[in-house]
Amino acid sequence: MRLPFTKMHGAGNDFVVLDGLREELPPLEALARPIADRHTGVGFDQLLVVRPSQVADFRMEIFNADGSQVEMCANGIRCFFQYLREAGHSSAESVRVETLSGVVVPRHAGEGRVTVDMGPPVLAPAKIPTTLGDPTSEGPVLDVPLVVNGERLLVSSVSMGNPHCVTVVEDVDRFPVESLGPAIEHHEVFPNRVNVEFVQIEGRDRVRQRTWERGTGETLACGSGACATAVALMLQDRVDREVTIALRGGDLQIAWKGGDESVFMTGPAATVYTGSLDLDALARG
């Protein structure tokens, strides 16, 4: 059996898109890992699945490279929207997309660019979730000490539909992301694990970021992580209310007025190629 797929990326964060509106899809939890293998499969940071929705225009399912399902992926939803337009599922300037974190609204922002209304950030520790800070408060959780692998870090935590931990470092290129990333991801203060952003502030209008994504590892970009970083730094008045987050795969523009206002993210979405998967060969390994 062969299954069509589309390979896409948003600022270097790469995805395989499967169309559940056109194809009957097999169970994906076990299939995600062999497809994600960059030597024997296609390779991806996340697997995106197009589904019908009863509460929005479409539903997006997201699987990590380890087969775990996650709530939200901001780079992913830009590619998801671009795929809907290219596949002829929608010609609308914006659509409502159901995710595990709620309904998200991407809209066309010019050739190859998409703006996403990410909704307001979640700052209450119990809702992120994290045991950092006062669990009975509404937050925010900002610059709280956290000891990881014997190193004391100051971390902030925000949910943008999925949990994030943000820490400011002096030199993001030299920082040991490969060792501290997984240690923070699995730290007991984050009961659902966490995505980790290591950031270097270059000015009030620009920040450089590396991300360790739960269930995947370091990726070239993380859109929800860029939003979480911007929110955490804006709350500390360390950056402006519109800021560029420079990721290893490209730049994202993040804007937030504060309070209960939505965070808006703008960035690229591109199709790389299309193909078909030999499911029998993948199952044999």
C-alpha angles and dihedrals in degrees: 000000000000124000122199117230139176123219114214140163139201113202089333096311098124131211144183111218121206120192111224090176092065104026136048102239127209121227104297105199092080095033096055096073098055092044090050094054106110093205104043101018135035100277128229145165091224137006113226122201126196112219136167117259134210094200103038141018094273140356124230121205117195127200126185123224089263092056097255117136119232137197105237145357117189097194086045095055091053089055090042090056092046089051092051090055096044093046092051095244091123139006093185121126089232137011137192113242124195115221133167087262094052137272116330126191120214120182137190112266102177135298109342094350131108133188117209127201097217095184123234119319120257110235104166109107094223091054098046083044114238137125090219114115124002107335091204094054131088090236149187104210104209131167096344115169115251125178113213124173088345093306122116113223132178107227138182125201130210134162120220091178087304129050122268136184117201126195128176116225133183098233115020093185093058098037115115096246092155093062104030095040097067092037091058093040090060098035114133092238088071107060094185093040117249146238111242126216120196107194140185118199111222097173142326090283102040137049130175117220141188119189134206105199120206112249093011114050128225113353132189091242143006117191098190087046090054088052092048091049092050093048094048093049094043090053088055091045090239095127138025124266089258114048140165115232109204111209127183090255098044145300131301126195115221126190129182129164092197137241115053093341120122123258112236122207125190125189148124131295122188140175114229103183145319129234145142132262123227098221094189092055091047091051091053090052 
